Amino acid sequence: MKKRLKVNGIIMGLAGLAIVFFPRFFLRMENSHSVLEVVREVLGFALILSGQIIRVSARGYKSEHSQDSRALIQGGPYQVVRNPMYLGIFLIGLGVVLVLFKWWAIMVFVAVFILRYILLIYNEEKKLFSIFPQAYPEYCRKVPRIFPELSSIIRLDISAYLPIKIVWFKKEIGSILTLLLLTILVNFWVDIAKEGIAADLQQSAWLLLTIILFTILVILLSQRTLKRHAGRAN
């Protein structure tokens, strides 16, 4: 885990240096008043926040049900994808790229993500095949690796595959706020540099609305998770 965090830190550090030294080459400089740019920005922040929900749900659910890696987790977010944490990371990264970077950076991000995580996923799967030689192959046949099938999302109750507890978010709040604030600050800096402070008011309103909806969604999911657990207990 420490090695993985170190590599991710190096990648993020290189991305930060690229922004600092070559901002006009990497950062988007289009007219922020255009409908396309507003939609792109709102969609980007929505992906960041959605990815955080998925990542926190997956990590929290795993911590409560893995039994110190002795049990194969197939419930919660793991019933729609086998690697929900990586799905969350993908959505977060894609959201950051949409908010801050030029369009061509999306292809670069996808390529880096594949190179970074595909080997990790295969190594983890190899280990799981050896630990659970019967259960894991059957699980793989039923559940996709990273991206969920639309039918499974529609068929299942959202509280079943996306359980949330506020305590899980408390453990992750530092990293969530750090990434969100850095993205917001860089985005504001770019918009102000292009068109001044007044031009940033519309984007700020959309961003505030997106964060409010995100907070409401987290609260509703946590309440549904509690009710679901209470129903099982009864």
C-alpha positions in Angstrom: 0.0 0.0 0.0 2.8 2.4 0.9 4.5 1.7 -2.5 1.2 2.4 -4.3 0.7 5.7 -2.5 4.3 6.7 -3.2 3.9 6.0 -7.0 0.5 7.9 -7.0 2.2 10.8 -5.2 4.9 10.9 -7.8 2.4 11.0 -10.6 0.4 13.8 -8.9 3.6 15.7 -8.2 4.6 15.5 -11.9 1.1 16.7 -12.9 1.5 19.6 -10.5 4.8 20.6 -11.9 3.4 20.5 -15.4 0.7 22.9 -14.4 3.1 25.3 -12.7 5.7 25.5 -15.5 3.5 25.0 -18.6 0.0 26.3 -17.6 -1.0 27.4 -21.1 0.0 24.1 -22.7 -2.0 21.9 -20.2 -4.7 24.0 -18.7 -7.9 24.8 -20.6 -8.1 28.4 -21.7 -11.5 28.4 -23.6 -14.2 31.0 -23.0 -15.7 30.0 -19.7 -19.0 31.7 -20.7 -19.8 29.1 -23.4 -22.4 26.5 -22.6 -20.0 23.7 -23.4 -17.4 24.9 -20.9 -20.0 25.4 -18.1 -21.4 21.9 -18.7 -17.9 20.5 -18.8 -17.0 22.1 -15.5 -20.1 21.1 -13.7 -19.8 17.5 -15.1 -16.2 17.4 -14.0 -17.0 18.4 -10.4 -19.9 15.9 -10.4 -17.6 13.1 -11.5 -15.1 14.1 -8.7 -17.8 14.0 -6.0 -19.4 10.8 -7.4 -16.0 9.1 -7.5 -15.4 10.1 -3.9 -18.7 8.5 -2.9 -17.9 5.3 -4.7 -14.3 5.2 -3.2 -15.5 5.9 0.3 -18.3 3.3 0.1 -16.0 0.7 -1.3 -13.2 1.3 1.3 -15.7 1.5 4.2 -17.6 -1.6 3.2 -14.4 -3.6 2.7 -13.0 -2.6 6.1 -16.2 -3.9 7.8 -16.6 -7.1 5.8 -13.2 -8.4 4.7 -12.5 -10.2 8.0 -8.8 -9.3 7.6 -8.8 -10.5 4.0 -10.2 -13.9 4.9 -13.6 -13.3 3.2 -14.3 -12.7 -0.4 -16.4 -9.5 -0.5 -19.3 -9.7 -2.9 -21.8 -7.3 -1.4 -22.2 -3.5 -1.4 -20.4 -1.8 -4.3 -18.6 -5.1 -5.0 -21.7 -6.6 -6.3 -21.7 -4.3 -9.4 -18.0 -4.1 -10.0 -15.0 -6.1 -8.7 -12.8 -3.0 -8.3 -15.1 -0.2 -7.1 -12.2 1.7 -5.5 -10.4 1.9 -8.9 -13.7 3.0 -10.5 -13.9 5.8 -8.0 -10.3 6.8 -8.6 -11.0 6.8 -12.4 -14.0 9.1 -12.0 -12.1 11.4 -9.7 -9.2 11.7 -12.1 -11.4 12.1 -15.1 -13.4 14.9 -13.3 -10.2 16.8 -12.5 -9.1 16.5 -16.1 -12.4 17.9 -17.3 -12.3 20.8 -14.9 -8.7 21.9 -15.4 -7.1 20.4 -18.5 -7.5 20.7 -22.3 -9.5 18.1 -24.1 -6.6 16.1 -25.4 -5.5 15.5 -21.8 -8.4 13.0 -21.4 -6.7 10.6 -23.7 -3.4 11.0 -21.7 -5.2 10.4 -18.4 -7.0 7.2 -19.7 -3.6 5.9 -21.0 -1.9 6.6 -17.7 -4.7 5.1 -15.7 -4.6 1.9 -17.7 -0.8 1.6 -17.5 -0.9 2.4 -13.7 -3.7 0.1 -12.6 -4.0 -2.7 -15.1 -1.0 -4.5 -13.7 -2.1 -3.9 -10.1 -5.6 -5.3 -10.9 -4.2 -8.5 -12.6 -1.8 -9.1 -9.7 -4.6 -8.7 -7.2 -6.8 -11.0 -9.2 -4.1 -13.6 -9.4 -3.8 -13.5 -5.6 -7.6 -13.8 -5.2 -7.7 -16.8 -7.5 -5.3 -18.6 -5.3 -7.0 -17.7 -2.1 -10.6 -18.4 -3.3 -10.1 -21.0 -6.1 -13.8 -21.8 -6.4 -15.6 -18.7 -5.3 -13.6 -16.0 -7.1 -13.9 -17.5 -10.7 -17.7 -17.7 -10.2 -17.7 -14.1 -8.9 -15.7 -13.0 -12.0 -18.2 -14.5 -14.3 -21.0 -12.6 -12.7 -19.5 -9.2 -12.0 -17.5 -6.9 -14.4 -14.0 -5.8 -13.5 -14.3 -2.0 -13.3 -17.3 -0.5 -15.2 -20.7 -1.6 -14.0 -23.5 -2.9 -16.3 -26.5 -0.6 -16.6 -28.9 -3.4 -15.9 -27.4 -4.2 -12.5 -27.5 -0.5 -11.5 -31.2 -0.2 -12.4 -32.2 -3.6 -11.0 -30.7 -3.1 -7.5 -31.6 -0.6 -4.7 -28.9 2.1 -4.6 -28.5 1.6 -0.9 -27.6 -2.0 -1.6 -24.7 -1.3 -3.9 -23.7 2.1 -2.6 -23.9 1.9 1.2 -22.6 5.0 3.0 -21.8 5.7 6.6 -20.9 9.2 7.9 -18.0 7.7 9.9 -16.5 6.4 6.7 -16.5 10.0 5.3 -14.9 11.3 8.5 -11.9 9.1 7.9 -11.5 10.3 4.3 -12.5 14.0 4.8 -9.0 15.3 4.7 -8.0 13.8 1.3 -11.5 14.7 -0.1 -11.3 18.4 0.9 -7.7 18.7 -0.1 -8.3 17.5 -3.7 -11.5 19.5 -4.0 -10.0 22.7 -2.7 -6.9 22.4 -4.9 -9.1 21.8 -8.0 -11.3 24.7 -7.1 -8.4 27.1 -6.5 -6.6 26.2 -9.7 -9.9 26.5 -11.7 -10.6 29.9 -10.2 -7.0 31.1 -10.9 -7.4 30.1 -14.6 -10.8 31.7 -14.9 -9.7 34.9 -13.2 -6.6 35.1 -15.3 -8.7 34.8 -18.5 -11.7 37.0 -17.7 -11.5 38.5 -14.3 -13.3 37.9 -11.0 -16.8 38.8 -12.4 -16.6 36.0 -14.9 -16.2 33.5 -12.2 -19.5 34.1 -10.5 -21.6 31.9 -12.7 -19.2 28.9 -12.3 -19.1 29.5 -8.5 -22.9 29.2 -8.4 -23.0 26.0 -10.3 -20.2 24.6 -8.2 -21.9 25.5 -5.0 -25.1 23.8 -6.2 -23.2 20.7 -7.2 -21.6 20.5 -3.7 -24.9 21.0 -2.0 -26.5 18.2 -4.1 -23.5 16.0 -3.3 -23.9 16.6 0.5 -27.7 15.9 0.3 -26.9 12.6 -1.6 -24.4 11.5 1.0 -26.9 12.2 3.8 -29.7 10.4 2.0 -27.5 7.4 1.3 -26.3 7.2 4.9 -29.9 7.3 6.1 -31.0 4.5 3.7 -28.0 2.5 4.7 -29.0 2.8 8.4 -32.6 1.8 7.6 -31.4 -1.1 5.6 -29.3 -2.4 8.4 -32.1 -1.8 10.9 -34.4 -3.8 8.7 -32.0 -6.7 8.6 -31.6 -6.6 12.4 -35.4 -6.9 12.8 
